[in-house]
Amino acid sequence: MKGLWIVTGVITLFGCFIAEAFDCGYIGYRGCGIAQIEQIGSFNSAYIEQATISRASILQEGINNIATIKQNLSSIGSNAEIFQQGSKNTAYQMQSAMQNFAYAQQTGFFNSTTQIQVGSNNSVSAIQYGAGNKATQIQLTSYNTASVIQIGFFNVSFQIQGVQGTNGNSSNLMQVGVGKVKVVFQ
């Protein structure tokens, strides 16, 4: 009988440890899967699809904003947030596995962000203010990290990492002004 109590105690402690290890970061929640959508305005569209660890968030204000978050098998860190204020902004984020994170914040009009991550340590970011800015970030493998800040109008940026061999990746990109175009391949 005493052995049964010990085994039960060990299983309980181990279960608590596992639950604590996979905390998604929201106070009061353990485990994962959390998704949150808040839309203010009109004709906004949002879509979240998750698997394992995950966490997501979409907040859209304004008119005709479109957001999508997919986190297929995002089994380690996951995350992915999209905040769009203004109108006619689109953001699409897709993550697959490893330590993930994504973020997009667009204020203004007709801004577009696409962020795709597949494998390794991931991370990504994007902030766009103004109108007509387009940011595309694709990360495939290795240590990853990317970032974009575009302030102004009709700026275009592409960051593609993990194309030639795979290693420590990283990148940063900032554009202020009108009609600037930057492309980064690593």
Contacts in CASP RR format, 6 or more apart in sequence:
PFRMAT RR
TARGET T0000
AUTHOR 0000-0000-0000
METHOD contacts of the structure
MODEL  1
MKGLWIVTGVITLFGCFIAEAFDCGYIGYRGCGIAQIEQIGSFNSAYIEQ
ATISRASILQEGINNIATIKQNLSSIGSNAEIFQQGSKNTAYQMQSAMQN
FAYAQQTGFFNSTTQIQVGSNNSVSAIQYGAGNKATQIQLTSYNTASVIQ
IGFFNVSFQIQGVQGTNGNSSNLMQVGVGKVKVVFQ
19 30 0 8 1.000
19 31 0 8 1.000
20 30 0 8 1.000
22 30 0 8 1.000
22 31 0 8 1.000
22 32 0 8 1.000
22 53 0 8 1.000
23 29 0 8 1.000
23 30 0 8 1.000
23 31 0 8 1.000
24 30 0 8 1.000
24 31 0 8 1.000
24 32 0 8 1.000
24 33 0 8 1.000
24 34 0 8 1.000
24 53 0 8 1.000
24 54 0 8 1.000
24 55 0 8 1.000
24 78 0 8 1.000
25 55 0 8 1.000
26 34 0 8 1.000
26 55 0 8 1.000
31 53 0 8 1.000
32 52 0 8 1.000
32 53 0 8 1.000
32 54 0 8 1.000
32 55 0 8 1.000
32 78 0 8 1.000
33 50 0 8 1.000
33 52 0 8 1.000
33 53 0 8 1.000
33 54 0 8 1.000
33 55 0 8 1.000
34 54 0 8 1.000
34 55 0 8 1.000
34 56 0 8 1.000
35 48 0 8 1.000
35 50 0 8 1.000
35 54 0 8 1.000
35 55 0 8 1.000
35 56 0 8 1.000
35 57 0 8 1.000
35 69 0 8 1.000
36 56 0 8 1.000
36 57 0 8 1.000
36 58 0 8 1.000
37 46 0 8 1.000
37 48 0 8 1.000
37 57 0 8 1.000
37 58 0 8 1.000
37 59 0 8 1.000
38 58 0 8 1.000
38 59 0 8 1.000
38 60 0 8 1.000
39 46 0 8 1.000
39 58 0 8 1.000
39 59 0 8 1.000
39 60 0 8 1.000
39 61 0 8 1.000
39 65 0 8 1.000
40 60 0 8 1.000
40 61 0 8 1.000
40 62 0 8 1.000
41 60 0 8 1.000
41 61 0 8 1.000
41 62 0 8 1.000
41 63 0 8 1.000
42 62 0 8 1.000
42 63 0 8 1.000
42 64 0 8 1.000
43 63 0 8 1.000
43 64 0 8 1.000
44 60 0 8 1.000
44 62 0 8 1.000
44 63 0 8 1.000
44 64 0 8 1.000
44 65 0 8 1.000
44 66 0 8 1.000
44 67 0 8 1.000
45 65 0 8 1.000
45 66 0 8 1.000
45 67 0 8 1.000
46 58 0 8 1.000
46 60 0 8 1.000
46 66 0 8 1.000
46 67 0 8 1.000
46 68 0 8 1.000
47 67 0 8 1.000
47 68 0 8 1.000
47 69 0 8 1.000
48 56 0 8 1.000
48 58 0 8 1.000
48 68 0 8 1.000
48 69 0 8 1.000
48 70 0 8 1.000
49 69 0 8 1.000
49 70 0 8 1.000
49 71 0 8 1.000
49 72 0 8 1.000
50 56 0 8 1.000
50 69 0 8 1.000
50 70 0 8 1.000
50 71 0 8 1.000
50 74 0 8 1.000
50 78 0 8 1.000
51 71 0 8 1.000
51 72 0 8 1.000
51 73 0 8 1.000
51 74 0 8 1.000
51 75 0 8 1.000
52 73 0 8 1.000
52 74 0 8 1.000
52 75 0 8 1.000
52 78 0 8 1.000
53 74 0 8 1.000
53 75 0 8 1.000
53 76 0 8 1.000
53 77 0 8 1.000
53 78 0 8 1.000
54 71 0 8 1.000
54 74 0 8 1.000
54 78 0 8 1.000
54 80 0 8 1.000
55 78 0 8 1.000
55 79 0 8 1.000
55 80 0 8 1.000
56 69 0 8 1.000
56 71 0 8 1.000
56 79 0 8 1.000
56 80 0 8 1.000
56 81 0 8 1.000
57 80 0 8 1.000
57 81 0 8 1.000
57 82 0 8 1.000
57 83 0 8 1.000
58 67 0 8 1.000
58 69 0 8 1.000
58 81 0 8 1.000
58 82 0 8 1.000
58 83 0 8 1.000
59 82 0 8 1.000
59 83 0 8 1.000
59 84 0 8 1.000
60 67 0 8 1.000
60 82 0 8 1.000
60 83 0 8 1.000
60 84 0 8 1.000
60 85 0 8 1.000
60 89 0 8 1.000
61 84 0 8 1.000
61 85 0 8 1.000
61 86 0 8 1.000
62 84 0 8 1.000
62 85 0 8 1.000
62 86 0 8 1.000
62 87 0 8 1.000
63 86 0 8 1.000
63 87 0 8 1.000
63 88 0 8 1.000
64 87 0 8 1.000
64 88 0 8 1.000
65 84 0 8 1.000
65 86 0 8 1.000
65 87 0 8 1.000
65 88 0 8 1.000
65 89 0 8 1.000
65 90 0 8 1.000
66 89 0 8 1.000
66 90 0 8 1.000
66 91 0 8 1.000
67 82 0 8 1.000
67 84 0 8 1.000
67 90 0 8 1.000
67 91 0 8 1.000
67 92 0 8 1.000
68 91 0 8 1.000
68 92 0 8 1.000
68 93 0 8 1.000
68 94 0 8 1.000
69 80 0 8 1.000
69 82 0 8 1.000
69 93 0 8 1.000
69 94 0 8 1.000
69 102 0 8 1.000
70 93 0 8 1.000
70 94 0 8 1.000
70 95 0 8 1.000
71 78 0 8 1.000
71 80 0 8 1.000
71 94 0 8 1.000
71 95 0 8 1.000
71 96 0 8 1.000
71 100 0 8 1.000
72 94 0 8 1.000
72 95 0 8 1.000
72 96 0 8 1.000
73 96 0 8 1.000
73 97 0 8 1.000
74 80 0 8 1.000
74 95 0 8 1.000
74 96 0 8 1.000
74 97 0 8 1.000
74 100 0 8 1.000
75 97 0 8 1.000
76 97 0 8 1.000
76 98 0 8 1.000
76 99 0 8 1.000
76 100 0 8 1.000
77 98 0 8 1.000
77 99 0 8 1.000
77 100 0 8 1.000
77 101 0 8 1.000
78 95 0 8 1.000
78 100 0 8 1.000
78 101 0 8 1.000
79 100 0 8 1.000
79 101 0 8 1.000
79 102 0 8 1.000
79 103 0 8 1.000
80 93 0 8 1.000
80 95 0 8 1.000
80 100 0 8 1.000
80 101 0 8 1.000
80 102 0 8 1.000
80 103 0 8 1.000
81 102 0 8 1.000
81 103 0 8 1.000
81 104 0 8 1.000
82 91 0 8 1.000
82 93 0 8 1.000
82 103 0 8 1.000
82 104 0 8 1.000
82 105 0 8 1.000
83 104 0 8 1.000
83 105 0 8 1.000
83 106 0 8 1.000
84 91 0 8 1.000
84 104 0 8 1.000
84 105 0 8 1.000
84 106 0 8 1.000
84 107 0 8 1.000
84 111 0 8 1.000
85 106 0 8 1.000
85 107 0 8 1.000
85 108 0 8 1.000
86 106 0 8 1.000
86 107 0 8 1.000
86 108 0 8 1.000
86 109 0 8 1.000
87 108 0 8 1.000
87 109 0 8 1.000
88 109 0 8 1.000
88 110 0 8 1.000
89 106 0 8 1.000
89 108 0 8 1.000
89 109 0 8 1.000
89 110 0 8 1.000
89 111 0 8 1.000
89 112 0 8 1.000
90 111 0 8 1.000
90 112 0 8 1.000
90 113 0 8 1.000
91 104 0 8 1.000
91 106 0 8 1.000
91 112 0 8 1.000
91 113 0 8 1.000
91 114 0 8 1.000
91 115 0 8 1.000
92 113 0 8 1.000
92 114 0 8 1.000
92 115 0 8 1.000
93 102 0 8 1.000
93 104 0 8 1.000
93 113 0 8 1.000
93 114 0 8 1.000
93 115 0 8 1.000
93 116 0 8 1.000
93 124 0 8 1.000
94 115 0 8 1.000
94 116 0 8 1.000
94 117 0 8 1.000
95 102 0 8 1.000
95 116 0 8 1.000
95 117 0 8 1.000
95 118 0 8 1.000
95 122 0 8 1.000
96 117 0 8 1.000
96 118 0 8 1.000
96 119 0 8 1.000
97 118 0 8 1.000
97 119 0 8 1.000
98 119 0 8 1.000
98 120 0 8 1.000
98 121 0 8 1.000
98 122 0 8 1.000
99 120 0 8 1.000
99 121 0 8 1.000
99 122 0 8 1.000
99 123 0 8 1.000
100 117 0 8 1.000
100 122 0 8 1.000
100 123 0 8 1.000
101 122 0 8 1.000
101 123 0 8 1.000
101 124 0 8 1.000
102 115 0 8 1.000
102 117 0 8 1.000
102 122 0 8 1.000
102 124 0 8 1.000
102 125 0 8 1.000
103 124 0 8 1.000
103 125 0 8 1.000
103 126 0 8 1.000
104 113 0 8 1.000
104 115 0 8 1.000
104 125 0 8 1.000
104 126 0 8 1.000
104 127 0 8 1.000
104 128 0 8 1.000
104 135 0 8 1.000
105 126 0 8 1.000
105 127 0 8 1.000
105 128 0 8 1.000
106 113 0 8 1.000
106 126 0 8 1.000
106 127 0 8 1.000
106 128 0 8 1.000
106 129 0 8 1.000
106 133 0 8 1.000
107 128 0 8 1.000
107 129 0 8 1.000
107 130 0 8 1.000
108 128 0 8 1.000
108 129 0 8 1.000
108 130 0 8 1.000
108 131 0 8 1.000
109 130 0 8 1.000
109 131 0 8 1.000
109 132 0 8 1.000
110 131 0 8 1.000
110 132 0 8 1.000
111 128 0 8 1.000
111 130 0 8 1.000
111 131 0 8 1.000
111 132 0 8 1.000
111 133 0 8 1.000
111 134 0 8 1.000
112 132 0 8 1.000
112 133 0 8 1.000
112 134 0 8 1.000
112 135 0 8 1.000
113 126 0 8 1.000
113 128 0 8 1.000
113 134 0 8 1.000
113 135 0 8 1.000
113 136 0 8 1.000
114 135 0 8 1.000
114 136 0 8 1.000
114 137 0 8 1.000
114 138 0 8 1.000
115 124 0 8 1.000
115 126 0 8 1.000
115 135 0 8 1.000
115 136 0 8 1.000
115 137 0 8 1.000
115 138 0 8 1.000
116 137 0 8 1.000
116 138 0 8 1.000
116 139 0 8 1.000
117 124 0 8 1.000
117 138 0 8 1.000
117 139 0 8 1.000
117 144 0 8 1.000
118 139 0 8 1.000
118 140 0 8 1.000
118 141 0 8 1.000
119 139 0 8 1.000
119 140 0 8 1.000
119 141 0 8 1.000
119 144 0 8 1.000
120 139 0 8 1.000
120 141 0 8 1.000
120 142 0 8 1.000
120 143 0 8 1.000
120 144 0 8 1.000
120 166 0 8 1.000
121 142 0 8 1.000
121 143 0 8 1.000
121 144 0 8 1.000
121 145 0 8 1.000
122 139 0 8 1.000
122 144 0 8 1.000
122 145 0 8 1.000
123 144 0 8 1.000
123 145 0 8 1.000
123 146 0 8 1.000
124 137 0 8 1.000
124 139 0 8 1.000
124 144 0 8 1.000
124 145 0 8 1.000
124 146 0 8 1.000
124 147 0 8 1.000
125 146 0 8 1.000
125 147 0 8 1.000
125 148 0 8 1.000
126 135 0 8 1.000
126 137 0 8 1.000
126 147 0 8 1.000
126 148 0 8 1.000
126 149 0 8 1.000
126 150 0 8 1.000
127 148 0 8 1.000
127 149 0 8 1.000
127 150 0 8 1.000
128 135 0 8 1.000
128 148 0 8 1.000
128 149 0 8 1.000
128 150 0 8 1.000
128 151 0 8 1.000
128 155 0 8 1.000
129 150 0 8 1.000
129 151 0 8 1.000
129 152 0 8 1.000
130 151 0 8 1.000
130 152 0 8 1.000
130 153 0 8 1.000
131 152 0 8 1.000
131 153 0 8 1.000
131 154 0 8 1.000
132 153 0 8 1.000
132 154 0 8 1.000
132 155 0 8 1.000
133 150 0 8 1.000
133 152 0 8 1.000
133 153 0 8 1.000
133 154 0 8 1.000
133 155 0 8 1.000
133 156 0 8 1.000
134 155 0 8 1.000
134 156 0 8 1.000
134 157 0 8 1.000
135 148 0 8 1.000
135 150 0 8 1.000
135 156 0 8 1.000
135 157 0 8 1.000
136 157 0 8 1.000
136 158 0 8 1.000
136 159 0 8 1.000
137 146 0 8 1.000
137 148 0 8 1.000
137 158 0 8 1.000
137 159 0 8 1.000
137 160 0 8 1.000
138 159 0 8 1.000
138 160 0 8 1.000
138 161 0 8 1.000
139 146 0 8 1.000
139 160 0 8 1.000
139 161 0 8 1.000
139 162 0 8 1.000
139 169 0 8 1.000
140 161 0 8 1.000
140 162 0 8 1.000
140 163 0 8 1.000
140 166 0 8 1.000
141 162 0 8 1.000
141 166 0 8 1.000
142 161 0 8 1.000
142 162 0 8 1.000
142 165 0 8 1.000
142 166 0 8 1.000
142 167 0 8 1.000
142 168 0 8 1.000
142 169 0 8 1.000
143 167 0 8 1.000
143 168 0 8 1.000
143 169 0 8 1.000
143 170 0 8 1.000
144 161 0 8 1.000
144 162 0 8 1.000
144 168 0 8 1.000
144 169 0 8 1.000
144 170 0 8 1.000
145 169 0 8 1.000
145 170 0 8 1.000
145 171 0 8 1.000
146 159 0 8 1.000
146 161 0 8 1.000
146 169 0 8 1.000
146 170 0 8 1.000
146 171 0 8 1.000
146 172 0 8 1.000
146 173 0 8 1.000
147 171 0 8 1.000
147 172 0 8 1.000
147 173 0 8 1.000
148 157 0 8 1.000
148 159 0 8 1.000
148 173 0 8 1.000
148 174 0 8 1.000
148 175 0 8 1.000
149 173 0 8 1.000
149 174 0 8 1.000
149 175 0 8 1.000
150 157 0 8 1.000
150 174 0 8 1.000
150 175 0 8 1.000
150 176 0 8 1.000
151 175 0 8 1.000
151 176 0 8 1.000
151 177 0 8 1.000
152 175 0 8 1.000
152 176 0 8 1.000
152 177 0 8 1.000
152 178 0 8 1.000
153 177 0 8 1.000
153 178 0 8 1.000
153 179 0 8 1.000
154 178 0 8 1.000
154 179 0 8 1.000
155 175 0 8 1.000
155 177 0 8 1.000
155 178 0 8 1.000
155 179 0 8 1.000
155 180 0 8 1.000
155 181 0 8 1.000
156 179 0 8 1.000
156 180 0 8 1.000
156 181 0 8 1.000
156 182 0 8 1.000
157 173 0 8 1.000
157 175 0 8 1.000
157 181 0 8 1.000
157 182 0 8 1.000
157 183 0 8 1.000
157 184 0 8 1.000
158 182 0 8 1.000
158 183 0 8 1.000
158 184 0 8 1.000
159 171 0 8 1.000
159 173 0 8 1.000
159 183 0 8 1.000
159 184 0 8 1.000
160 184 0 8 1.000
160 185 0 8 1.000
160 186 0 8 1.000
161 169 0 8 1.000
161 171 0 8 1.000
161 184 0 8 1.000
161 185 0 8 1.000
161 186 0 8 1.000
162 169 0 8 1.000
162 186 0 8 1.000
163 185 0 8 1.000
163 186 0 8 1.000
164 185 0 8 1.000
164 186 0 8 1.000
169 186 0 8 1.000
170 186 0 8 1.000
171 184 0 8 1.000
171 186 0 8 1.000
173 182 0 8 1.000
173 184 0 8 1.000
175 182 0 8 1.000
END
